[in-house]
Amino acid sequence: MVQDMMTPIEDAFLLNSTDQLDNKLLVTIVEKGYTRVPVYKENRSNISMVLNVKDLVTAKFDQEYTINNLIDKLNSMRSQV
């Protein structure tokens, strides 16, 4: 059954849109081994988007970035194409 295959939301690996995107978080994301990571706003049941891990190569980690900043930058880059 589908319920048997799904991961409960409280056990899932998710990113908060306000999480600081730094080298430590990047290492955690890579170690988890997922290609896509859900991003939530305010509470874990409010998934706002799914971050494709390959999009992280565009991030500049010498700046203070949050997941939200990265999403805004990615959306801006996509709209220019």
PDB file of N, CA, C and O in Angstrom:
ATOM      1  N   MET A   1       0.828  -1.176   0.000  1.00  0.00           N
ATOM      2  CA  MET A   1       0.000   0.000   0.000  1.00  0.00           C
ATOM      3  C   MET A   1       0.887   1.259   0.000  1.00  0.00           C
ATOM      4  O   MET A   1       2.042   1.226   0.424  1.00  0.00           O
ATOM      5  N   VAL A   2       0.325   2.331  -0.474  1.00  0.00           N
ATOM      6  CA  VAL A   2       1.055   3.594  -0.569  1.00  0.00           C
ATOM      7  C   VAL A   2       1.535   4.054   0.805  1.00  0.00           C
ATOM      8  O   VAL A   2       2.665   4.525   0.931  1.00  0.00           O
ATOM      9  N   GLN A   3       0.710   3.930   1.823  1.00  0.00           N
ATOM     10  CA  GLN A   3       1.082   4.365   3.168  1.00  0.00           C
ATOM     11  C   GLN A   3       2.344   3.669   3.654  1.00  0.00           C
ATOM     12  O   GLN A   3       3.130   4.257   4.398  1.00  0.00           O
ATOM     13  N   ASP A   4       2.546   2.427   3.242  1.00  0.00           N
ATOM     14  CA  ASP A   4       3.716   1.668   3.662  1.00  0.00           C
ATOM     15  C   ASP A   4       4.989   2.169   2.990  1.00  0.00           C
ATOM     16  O   ASP A   4       6.082   1.954   3.513  1.00  0.00           O
ATOM     17  N   MET A   5       4.872   2.826   1.852  1.00  0.00           N
ATOM     18  CA  MET A   5       6.034   3.291   1.102  1.00  0.00           C
ATOM     19  C   MET A   5       6.394   4.742   1.413  1.00  0.00           C
ATOM     20  O   MET A   5       7.511   5.170   1.124  1.00  0.00           O
ATOM     21  N   MET A   6       5.488   5.490   1.984  1.00  0.00           N
ATOM     22  CA  MET A   6       5.709   6.916   2.234  1.00  0.00           C
ATOM     23  C   MET A   6       6.429   7.124   3.569  1.00  0.00           C
ATOM     24  O   MET A   6       6.223   6.380   4.528  1.00  0.00           O
ATOM     25  N   THR A   7       7.273   8.148   3.604  1.00  0.00           N
ATOM     26  CA  THR A   7       7.953   8.532   4.838  1.00  0.00           C
ATOM     27  C   THR A   7       7.079   9.555   5.560  1.00  0.00           C
ATOM     28  O   THR A   7       6.673  10.551   4.960  1.00  0.00           O
ATOM     29  N   PRO A   8       6.787   9.323   6.838  1.00  0.00           N
ATOM     30  CA  PRO A   8       6.003  10.317   7.574  1.00  0.00           C
ATOM     31  C   PRO A   8       6.728  11.666   7.573  1.00  0.00           C
ATOM     32  O   PRO A   8       7.956  11.716   7.638  1.00  0.00           O
ATOM     33  N   ILE A   9       5.966  12.752   7.501  1.00  0.00           N
ATOM     34  CA  ILE A   9       6.545  14.093   7.393  1.00  0.00           C
ATOM     35  C   ILE A   9       7.489  14.396   8.550  1.00  0.00           C
ATOM     36  O   ILE A   9       8.488  15.091   8.367  1.00  0.00           O
ATOM     37  N   GLU A  10       7.184  13.884   9.739  1.00  0.00           N
ATOM     38  CA  GLU A  10       8.051  14.164  10.882  1.00  0.00           C
ATOM     39  C   GLU A  10       9.386  13.426  10.794  1.00  0.00           C
ATOM     40  O   GLU A  10      10.330  13.781  11.499  1.00  0.00           O
ATOM     41  N   ASP A  11       9.478  12.409   9.941  1.00  0.00           N
ATOM     42  CA  ASP A  11      10.726  11.655   9.755  1.00  0.00           C
ATOM     43  C   ASP A  11      11.487  12.063   8.491  1.00  0.00           C
ATOM     44  O   ASP A  11      12.627  11.645   8.288  1.00  0.00           O
ATOM     45  N   ALA A  12      10.864  12.870   7.653  1.00  0.00           N
ATOM     46  CA  ALA A  12      11.462  13.231   6.358  1.00  0.00           C
ATOM     47  C   ALA A  12      12.552  14.282   6.536  1.00  0.00           C
ATOM     48  O   ALA A  12      12.528  15.069   7.483  1.00  0.00           O
ATOM     49  N   PHE A  13      13.515  14.281   5.602  1.00  0.00           N
ATOM     50  CA  PHE A  13      14.549  15.313   5.572  1.00  0.00           C
ATOM     51  C   PHE A  13      14.013  16.482   4.766  1.00  0.00           C
ATOM     52  O   PHE A  13      13.780  16.361   3.564  1.00  0.00           O
ATOM     53  N   LEU A  14      13.818  17.613   5.429  1.00  0.00           N
ATOM     54  CA  LEU A  14      13.296  18.828   4.805  1.00  0.00           C
ATOM     55  C   LEU A  14      14.183  19.995   5.201  1.00  0.00           C
ATOM     56  O   LEU A  14      14.896  19.942   6.203  1.00  0.00           O
ATOM     57  N   LEU A  15      14.129  21.037   4.405  1.00  0.00           N
ATOM     58  CA  LEU A  15      14.841  22.272   4.719  1.00  0.00           C
ATOM     59  C   LEU A  15      13.825  23.367   5.015  1.00  0.00           C
ATOM     60  O   LEU A  15      12.802  23.480   4.340  1.00  0.00           O
ATOM     61  N   ASN A  16      14.117  24.162   6.021  1.00  0.00           N
ATOM     62  CA  ASN A  16      13.303  25.333   6.314  1.00  0.00           C
ATOM     63  C   ASN A  16      13.775  26.444   5.382  1.00  0.00           C
ATOM     64  O   ASN A  16      14.976  26.593   5.156  1.00  0.00           O
ATOM     65  N   SER A  17      12.857  27.213   4.848  1.00  0.00           N
ATOM     66  CA  SER A  17      13.234  28.279   3.903  1.00  0.00           C
ATOM     67  C   SER A  17      14.131  29.326   4.553  1.00  0.00           C
ATOM     68  O   SER A  17      14.804  30.080   3.849  1.00  0.00           O
ATOM     69  N   THR A  18      14.154  29.386   5.874  1.00  0.00           N
ATOM     70  CA  THR A  18      15.002  30.357   6.567  1.00  0.00           C
ATOM     71  C   THR A  18      16.331  29.756   7.034  1.00  0.00           C
ATOM     72  O   THR A  18      17.132  30.446   7.664  1.00  0.00           O
ATOM     73  N   ASP A  19      16.570  28.476   6.731  1.00  0.00           N
ATOM     74  CA  ASP A  19      17.846  27.852   7.104  1.00  0.00           C
ATOM     75  C   ASP A  19      19.002  28.586   6.448  1.00  0.00           C
ATOM     76  O   ASP A  19      18.918  28.981   5.286  1.00  0.00           O
ATOM     77  N   GLN A  20      20.083  28.767   7.199  1.00  0.00           N
ATOM     78  CA  GLN A  20      21.294  29.384   6.663  1.00  0.00           C
ATOM     79  C   GLN A  20      21.986  28.377   5.750  1.00  0.00           C
ATOM     80  O   GLN A  20      22.312  27.271   6.180  1.00  0.00           O
ATOM     81  N   LEU A  21      22.206  28.747   4.518  1.00  0.00           N
ATOM     82  CA  LEU A  21      22.853  27.868   3.551  1.00  0.00           C
ATOM     83  C   LEU A  21      24.357  28.074   3.663  1.00  0.00           C
ATOM     84  O   LEU A  21      24.904  29.037   3.125  1.00  0.00           O
ATOM     85  N   ASP A  22      25.012  27.172   4.360  1.00  0.00           N
ATOM     86  CA  ASP A  22      26.451  27.260   4.565  1.00  0.00           C
ATOM     87  C   ASP A  22      27.079  25.911   4.233  1.00  0.00           C
ATOM     88  O   ASP A  22      26.378  24.976   3.846  1.00  0.00           O
ATOM     89  N   ASN A  23      28.375  25.811   4.382  1.00  0.00           N
ATOM     90  CA  ASN A  23      29.074  24.568   4.035  1.00  0.00           C
ATOM     91  C   ASN A  23      28.588  23.389   4.866  1.00  0.00           C
ATOM     92  O   ASN A  23      28.484  22.274   4.356  1.00  0.00           O
ATOM     93  N   LYS A  24      28.289  23.623   6.138  1.00  0.00           N
ATOM     94  CA  LYS A  24      27.812  22.546   7.003  1.00  0.00           C
ATOM     95  C   LYS A  24      26.491  21.966   6.489  1.00  0.00           C
ATOM     96  O   LYS A  24      26.318  20.748   6.438  1.00  0.00           O
ATOM     97  N   LEU A  25      25.560  22.850   6.109  1.00  0.00           N
ATOM     98  CA  LEU A  25      24.282  22.377   5.576  1.00  0.00           C
ATOM     99  C   LEU A  25      24.482  21.685   4.236  1.00  0.00           C
ATOM    100  O   LEU A  25      23.844  20.669   3.962  1.00  0.00           O
ATOM    101  N   LEU A  26      25.350  22.219   3.411  1.00  0.00           N
ATOM    102  CA  LEU A  26      25.633  21.597   2.118  1.00  0.00           C
ATOM    103  C   LEU A  26      26.162  20.178   2.306  1.00  0.00           C
ATOM    104  O   LEU A  26      25.741  19.261   1.600  1.00  0.00           O
ATOM    105  N   VAL A  27      27.075  19.993   3.245  1.00  0.00           N
ATOM    106  CA  VAL A  27      27.618  18.658   3.519  1.00  0.00           C
ATOM    107  C   VAL A  27      26.497  17.725   3.971  1.00  0.00           C
ATOM    108  O   VAL A  27      26.426  16.578   3.531  1.00  0.00           O
ATOM    109  N   THR A  28      25.630  18.210   4.842  1.00  0.00           N
ATOM    110  CA  THR A  28      24.503  17.397   5.310  1.00  0.00           C
ATOM    111  C   THR A  28      23.618  16.966   4.148  1.00  0.00           C
ATOM    112  O   THR A  28      23.221  15.805   4.057  1.00  0.00           O
ATOM    113  N   ILE A  29      23.313  17.907   3.262  1.00  0.00           N
ATOM    114  CA  ILE A  29      22.466  17.597   2.104  1.00  0.00           C
ATOM    115  C   ILE A  29      23.123  16.536   1.232  1.00  0.00           C
ATOM    116  O   ILE A  29      22.464  15.585   0.812  1.00  0.00           O
ATOM    117  N   VAL A  30      24.411  16.688   0.957  1.00  0.00           N
ATOM    118  CA  VAL A  30      25.124  15.721   0.115  1.00  0.00           C
ATOM    119  C   VAL A  30      25.179  14.358   0.799  1.00  0.00           C
ATOM    120  O   VAL A  30      24.990  13.332   0.145  1.00  0.00           O
ATOM    121  N   GLU A  31      25.436  14.335   2.109  1.00  0.00           N
ATOM    122  CA  GLU A  31      25.509  13.071   2.833  1.00  0.00           C
ATOM    123  C   GLU A  31      24.176  12.326   2.826  1.00  0.00           C
ATOM    124  O   GLU A  31      24.155  11.095   2.817  1.00  0.00           O
ATOM    125  N   LYS A  32      23.071  13.060   2.830  1.00  0.00           N
ATOM    126  CA  LYS A  32      21.758  12.412   2.786  1.00  0.00           C
ATOM    127  C   LYS A  32      21.559  11.673   1.466  1.00  0.00           C
ATOM    128  O   LYS A  32      20.853  10.666   1.415  1.00  0.00           O
ATOM    129  N   GLY A  33      22.179  12.171   0.402  1.00  0.00           N
ATOM    130  CA  GLY A  33      22.142  11.466  -0.876  1.00  0.00           C
ATOM    131  C   GLY A  33      20.911  11.702  -1.726  1.00  0.00           C
ATOM    132  O   GLY A  33      20.719  11.018  -2.731  1.00  0.00           O
ATOM    133  N   TYR A  34      20.083  12.643  -1.352  1.00  0.00           N
ATOM    134  CA  TYR A  34      18.887  12.929  -2.137  1.00  0.00           C
ATOM    135  C   TYR A  34      19.214  13.892  -3.276  1.00  0.00           C
ATOM    136  O   TYR A  34      20.109  14.728  -3.153  1.00  0.00           O
ATOM    137  N   THR A  35      18.491  13.769  -4.374  1.00  0.00           N
ATOM    138  CA  THR A  35      18.660  14.698  -5.485  1.00  0.00           C
ATOM    139  C   THR A  35      17.690  15.865  -5.379  1.00  0.00           C
ATOM    140  O   THR A  35      17.908  16.918  -5.977  1.00  0.00           O
ATOM    141  N   ARG A  36      16.626  15.676  -4.621  1.00  0.00           N
ATOM    142  CA  ARG A  36      15.634  16.727  -4.397  1.00  0.00           C
ATOM    143  C   ARG A  36      15.270  16.748  -2.923  1.00  0.00           C
ATOM    144  O   ARG A  36      15.116  15.706  -2.287  1.00  0.00           O
ATOM    145  N   VAL A  37      15.136  17.967  -2.392  1.00  0.00           N
ATOM    146  CA  VAL A  37      14.827  18.125  -0.976  1.00  0.00           C
ATOM    147  C   VAL A  37      13.648  19.090  -0.837  1.00  0.00           C
ATOM    148  O   VAL A  37      13.694  20.206  -1.354  1.00  0.00           O
ATOM    149  N   PRO A  38      12.596  18.661  -0.142  1.00  0.00           N
ATOM    150  CA  PRO A  38      11.472  19.577   0.084  1.00  0.00           C
ATOM    151  C   PRO A  38      11.883  20.751   0.969  1.00  0.00           C
ATOM    152  O   PRO A  38      12.671  20.601   1.903  1.00  0.00           O
ATOM    153  N   VAL A  39      11.334  21.915   0.657  1.00  0.00           N
ATOM    154  CA  VAL A  39      11.578  23.135   1.436  1.00  0.00           C
ATOM    155  C   VAL A  39      10.231  23.588   1.989  1.00  0.00           C
ATOM    156  O   VAL A  39       9.240  23.660   1.262  1.00  0.00           O
ATOM    157  N   TYR A  40      10.210  23.894   3.290  1.00  0.00           N
ATOM    158  CA  TYR A  40       8.958  24.315   3.903  1.00  0.00           C
ATOM    159  C   TYR A  40       9.067  25.734   4.456  1.00  0.00           C
ATOM    160  O   TYR A  40      10.157  26.238   4.729  1.00  0.00           O
ATOM    161  N   LYS A  41       7.907  26.354   4.610  1.00  0.00           N
ATOM    162  CA  LYS A  41       7.812  27.680   5.244  1.00  0.00           C
ATOM    163  C   LYS A  41       6.966  27.534   6.501  1.00  0.00           C
ATOM    164  O   LYS A  41       5.857  27.003   6.457  1.00  0.00           O
ATOM    165  N   GLU A  42       7.493  28.005   7.605  1.00  0.00           N
ATOM    166  CA  GLU A  42       6.823  28.098   8.895  1.00  0.00           C
ATOM    167  C   GLU A  42       6.589  26.747   9.581  1.00  0.00           C
ATOM    168  O   GLU A  42       6.959  26.599  10.745  1.00  0.00           O
ATOM    169  N   ASN A  43       5.996  25.767   8.915  1.00  0.00           N
ATOM    170  CA  ASN A  43       5.852  24.449   9.536  1.00  0.00           C
ATOM    171  C   ASN A  43       6.050  23.358   8.493  1.00  0.00           C
ATOM    172  O   ASN A  43       5.848  23.576   7.299  1.00  0.00           O
ATOM    173  N   ARG A  44       6.445  22.191   8.962  1.00  0.00           N
ATOM    174  CA  ARG A  44       6.855  21.097   8.076  1.00  0.00           C
ATOM    175  C   ARG A  44       5.743  20.613   7.138  1.00  0.00           C
ATOM    176  O   ARG A  44       6.028  19.974   6.125  1.00  0.00           O
ATOM    177  N   SER A  45       4.521  20.902   7.456  1.00  0.00           N
ATOM    178  CA  SER A  45       3.431  20.466   6.580  1.00  0.00           C
ATOM    179  C   SER A  45       3.141  21.482   5.471  1.00  0.00           C
ATOM    180  O   SER A  45       2.278  21.251   4.624  1.00  0.00           O
ATOM    181  N   ASN A  46       3.856  22.595   5.478  1.00  0.00           N
ATOM    182  CA  ASN A  46       3.664  23.645   4.472  1.00  0.00           C
ATOM    183  C   ASN A  46       4.844  23.645   3.494  1.00  0.00           C
ATOM    184  O   ASN A  46       5.697  24.532   3.537  1.00  0.00           O
ATOM    185  N   ILE A  47       4.880  22.651   2.622  1.00  0.00           N
ATOM    186  CA  ILE A  47       5.959  22.528   1.631  1.00  0.00           C
ATOM    187  C   ILE A  47       5.749  23.599   0.564  1.00  0.00           C
ATOM    188  O   ILE A  47       4.702  23.660  -0.081  1.00  0.00           O
ATOM    189  N   SER A  48       6.780  24.453   0.390  1.00  0.00           N
ATOM    190  CA  SER A  48       6.648  25.546  -0.571  1.00  0.00           C
ATOM    191  C   SER A  48       7.280  25.218  -1.915  1.00  0.00           C
ATOM    192  O   SER A  48       6.881  25.768  -2.941  1.00  0.00           O
ATOM    193  N   MET A  49       8.261  24.329  -1.916  1.00  0.00           N
ATOM    194  CA  MET A  49       8.899  23.927  -3.169  1.00  0.00           C
ATOM    195  C   MET A  49       9.791  22.724  -2.919  1.00  0.00           C
ATOM    196  O   MET A  49       9.978  22.298  -1.780  1.00  0.00           O
ATOM    197  N   VAL A  50      10.330  22.191  -3.985  1.00  0.00           N
ATOM    198  CA  VAL A  50      11.316  21.112  -3.895  1.00  0.00           C
ATOM    199  C   VAL A  50      12.597  21.632  -4.534  1.00  0.00           C
ATOM    200  O   VAL A  50      12.618  22.019  -5.702  1.00  0.00           O
ATOM    201  N   LEU A  51      13.669  21.631  -3.736  1.00  0.00           N
ATOM    202  CA  LEU A  51      14.965  22.121  -4.200  1.00  0.00           C
ATOM    203  C   LEU A  51      15.711  20.989  -4.895  1.00  0.00           C
ATOM    204  O   LEU A  51      15.899  19.914  -4.324  1.00  0.00           O
ATOM    205  N   ASN A  52      16.134  21.239  -6.127  1.00  0.00           N
ATOM    206  CA  ASN A  52      16.960  20.274  -6.840  1.00  0.00           C
ATOM    207  C   ASN A  52      18.400  20.502  -6.366  1.00  0.00           C
ATOM    208  O   ASN A  52      18.928  21.605  -6.501  1.00  0.00           O
ATOM    209  N   VAL A  53      19.021  19.485  -5.822  1.00  0.00           N
ATOM    210  CA  VAL A  53      20.342  19.626  -5.221  1.00  0.00           C
ATOM    211  C   VAL A  53      21.372  20.131  -6.225  1.00  0.00           C
ATOM    212  O   VAL A  53      22.306  20.834  -5.840  1.00  0.00           O
ATOM    213  N   LYS A  54      21.224  19.792  -7.493  1.00  0.00           N
ATOM    214  CA  LYS A  54      22.193  20.272  -8.483  1.00  0.00           C
ATOM    215  C   LYS A  54      22.152  21.797  -8.623  1.00  0.00           C
ATOM    216  O   LYS A  54      23.116  22.397  -9.100  1.00  0.00           O
ATOM    217  N   ASP A  55      21.048  22.430  -8.212  1.00  0.00           N
ATOM    218  CA  ASP A  55      20.968  23.888  -8.243  1.00  0.00           C
ATOM    219  C   ASP A  55      21.887  24.532  -7.217  1.00  0.00           C
ATOM    220  O   ASP A  55      22.157  25.730  -7.299  1.00  0.00           O
ATOM    221  N   LEU A  56      22.362  23.774  -6.273  1.00  0.00           N
ATOM    222  CA  LEU A  56      23.249  24.327  -5.248  1.00  0.00           C
ATOM    223  C   LEU A  56      24.612  24.731  -5.800  1.00  0.00           C
ATOM    224  O   LEU A  56      25.327  25.502  -5.161  1.00  0.00           O
ATOM    225  N   VAL A  57      24.982  24.230  -6.967  1.00  0.00           N
ATOM    226  CA  VAL A  57      26.270  24.609  -7.544  1.00  0.00           C
ATOM    227  C   VAL A  57      26.319  26.089  -7.904  1.00  0.00           C
ATOM    228  O   VAL A  57      27.404  26.645  -8.076  1.00  0.00           O
ATOM    229  N   THR A  58      25.167  26.731  -8.020  1.00  0.00           N
ATOM    230  CA  THR A  58      25.145  28.157  -8.341  1.00  0.00           C
ATOM    231  C   THR A  58      25.316  29.031  -7.100  1.00  0.00           C
ATOM    232  O   THR A  58      25.526  30.239  -7.213  1.00  0.00           O
ATOM    233  N   ALA A  59      25.227  28.434  -5.938  1.00  0.00           N
ATOM    234  CA  ALA A  59      25.309  29.213  -4.700  1.00  0.00           C
ATOM    235  C   ALA A  59      26.739  29.653  -4.425  1.00  0.00           C
ATOM    236  O   ALA A  59      27.697  28.921  -4.676  1.00  0.00           O
ATOM    237  N   LYS A  60      26.855  30.852  -3.909  1.00  0.00           N
ATOM    238  CA  LYS A  60      28.158  31.381  -3.501  1.00  0.00           C
ATOM    239  C   LYS A  60      28.196  31.339  -1.985  1.00  0.00           C
ATOM    240  O   LYS A  60      27.480  32.085  -1.318  1.00  0.00           O
ATOM    241  N   PHE A  61      29.020  30.479  -1.450  1.00  0.00           N
ATOM    242  CA  PHE A  61      29.010  30.268  -0.014  1.00  0.00           C
ATOM    243  C   PHE A  61      29.877  31.258   0.739  1.00  0.00           C
ATOM    244  O   PHE A  61      30.042  31.131   1.952  1.00  0.00           O
ATOM    245  N   ASP A  62      30.431  32.237   0.049  1.00  0.00           N
ATOM    246  CA  ASP A  62      31.166  33.293   0.743  1.00  0.00           C
ATOM    247  C   ASP A  62      30.208  34.394   1.202  1.00  0.00           C
ATOM    248  O   ASP A  62      30.609  35.312   1.919  1.00  0.00           O
ATOM    249  N   GLN A  63      28.959  34.300   0.791  1.00  0.00           N
ATOM    250  CA  GLN A  63      27.940  35.259   1.210  1.00  0.00           C
ATOM    251  C   GLN A  63      27.004  34.576   2.201  1.00  0.00           C
ATOM    252  O   GLN A  63      26.910  33.350   2.241  1.00  0.00           O
ATOM    253  N   GLU A  64      26.314  35.389   2.999  1.00  0.00           N
ATOM    254  CA  GLU A  64      25.288  34.813   3.863  1.00  0.00           C
ATOM    255  C   GLU A  64      24.059  34.566   3.013  1.00  0.00           C
ATOM    256  O   GLU A  64      23.481  35.493   2.445  1.00  0.00           O
ATOM    257  N   TYR A  65      23.672  33.323   2.934  1.00  0.00           N
ATOM    258  CA  TYR A  65      22.543  32.898   2.113  1.00  0.00           C
ATOM    259  C   TYR A  65      21.590  32.098   2.973  1.00  0.00           C
ATOM    260  O   TYR A  65      22.005  31.335   3.845  1.00  0.00           O
ATOM    261  N   THR A  66      20.319  32.279   2.719  1.00  0.00           N
ATOM    262  CA  THR A  66      19.332  31.367   3.268  1.00  0.00           C
ATOM    263  C   THR A  66      18.781  30.565   2.096  1.00  0.00           C
ATOM    264  O   THR A  66      19.014  30.908   0.937  1.00  0.00           O
ATOM    265  N   ILE A  67      18.070  29.526   2.393  1.00  0.00           N
ATOM    266  CA  ILE A  67      17.428  28.738   1.335  1.00  0.00           C
ATOM    267  C   ILE A  67      16.515  29.658   0.522  1.00  0.00           C
ATOM    268  O   ILE A  67      16.459  29.557  -0.703  1.00  0.00           O
ATOM    269  N   ASN A  68      15.808  30.546   1.198  1.00  0.00           N
ATOM    270  CA  ASN A  68      14.922  31.487   0.521  1.00  0.00           C
ATOM    271  C   ASN A  68      15.681  32.371  -0.471  1.00  0.00           C
ATOM    272  O   ASN A  68      15.209  32.593  -1.586  1.00  0.00           O
ATOM    273  N   ASN A  69      16.873  32.886  -0.068  1.00  0.00           N
ATOM    274  CA  ASN A  69      17.687  33.695  -0.983  1.00  0.00           C
ATOM    275  C   ASN A  69      18.058  32.899  -2.227  1.00  0.00           C
ATOM    276  O   ASN A  69      18.001  33.417  -3.342  1.00  0.00           O
ATOM    277  N   LEU A  70      18.435  31.651  -2.034  1.00  0.00           N
ATOM    278  CA  LEU A  70      18.815  30.792  -3.156  1.00  0.00           C
ATOM    279  C   LEU A  70      17.626  30.584  -4.095  1.00  0.00           C
ATOM    280  O   LEU A  70      17.772  30.664  -5.314  1.00  0.00           O
ATOM    281  N   ILE A  71      16.468  30.320  -3.531  1.00  0.00           N
ATOM    282  CA  ILE A  71      15.268  30.110  -4.344  1.00  0.00           C
ATOM    283  C   ILE A  71      14.963  31.364  -5.169  1.00  0.00           C
ATOM    284  O   ILE A  71      14.654  31.275  -6.357  1.00  0.00           O
ATOM    285  N   ASP A  72      15.053  32.527  -4.526  1.00  0.00           N
ATOM    286  CA  ASP A  72      14.817  33.785  -5.259  1.00  0.00           C
ATOM    287  C   ASP A  72      15.809  33.952  -6.401  1.00  0.00           C
ATOM    288  O   ASP A  72      15.431  34.347  -7.504  1.00  0.00           O
ATOM    289  N   LYS A  73      17.077  33.653  -6.141  1.00  0.00           N
ATOM    290  CA  LYS A  73      18.104  33.777  -7.174  1.00  0.00           C
ATOM    291  C   LYS A  73      17.842  32.805  -8.321  1.00  0.00           C
ATOM    292  O   LYS A  73      17.962  33.174  -9.489  1.00  0.00           O
ATOM    293  N   LEU A  74      17.485  31.566  -7.991  1.00  0.00           N
ATOM    294  CA  LEU A  74      17.203  30.571  -9.028  1.00  0.00           C
ATOM    295  C   LEU A  74      16.004  30.994  -9.870  1.00  0.00           C
ATOM    296  O   LEU A  74      16.032  30.867 -11.094  1.00  0.00           O
ATOM    297  N   ASN A  75      14.960  31.492  -9.229  1.00  0.00           N
ATOM    298  CA  ASN A  75      13.777  31.947  -9.972  1.00  0.00           C
ATOM    299  C   ASN A  75      14.115  33.116 -10.886  1.00  0.00           C
ATOM    300  O   ASN A  75      13.616  33.200 -12.008  1.00  0.00           O
ATOM    301  N   SER A  76      14.955  34.010 -10.406  1.00  0.00           N
ATOM    302  CA  SER A  76      15.379  35.150 -11.215  1.00  0.00           C
ATOM    303  C   SER A  76      16.179  34.686 -12.432  1.00  0.00           C
ATOM    304  O   SER A  76      15.964  35.171 -13.543  1.00  0.00           O
ATOM    305  N   MET A  77      17.097  33.751 -12.220  1.00  0.00           N
ATOM    306  CA  MET A  77      17.911  33.233 -13.322  1.00  0.00           C
ATOM    307  C   MET A  77      17.045  32.526 -14.345  1.00  0.00           C
ATOM    308  O   MET A  77      17.275  32.663 -15.547  1.00  0.00           O
ATOM    309  N   ARG A  78      16.053  31.771 -13.894  1.00  0.00           N
ATOM    310  CA  ARG A  78      15.185  31.029 -14.817  1.00  0.00           C
ATOM    311  C   ARG A  78      14.301  31.965 -15.635  1.00  0.00           C
ATOM    312  O   ARG A  78      13.999  31.686 -16.795  1.00  0.00           O
ATOM    313  N   SER A  79      13.890  33.069 -15.031  1.00  0.00           N
ATOM    314  CA  SER A  79      13.017  33.995 -15.758  1.00  0.00           C
ATOM    315  C   SER A  79      13.782  34.772 -16.826  1.00  0.00           C
ATOM    316  O   SER A  79      13.174  35.319 -17.746  1.00  0.00           O
ATOM    317  N   GLN A  80      15.102  34.825 -16.714  1.00  0.00           N
ATOM    318  CA  GLN A  80      15.919  35.532 -17.695  1.00  0.00           C
ATOM    319  C   GLN A  80      16.253  34.671 -18.906  1.00  0.00           C
ATOM    320  O   GLN A  80      16.747  35.178 -19.913  1.00  0.00           O
ATOM    321  N   VAL A  81      15.991  33.393 -18.814  1.00  0.00           N
ATOM    322  CA  VAL A  81      16.324  32.485 -19.912  1.00  0.00           C
ATOM    323  C   VAL A  81      15.280  32.515 -20.980  1.00  0.00           C
ATOM    324  O   VAL A  81      15.400  31.810 -21.981  1.00  0.00           O
TER     325      VAL A  81
END
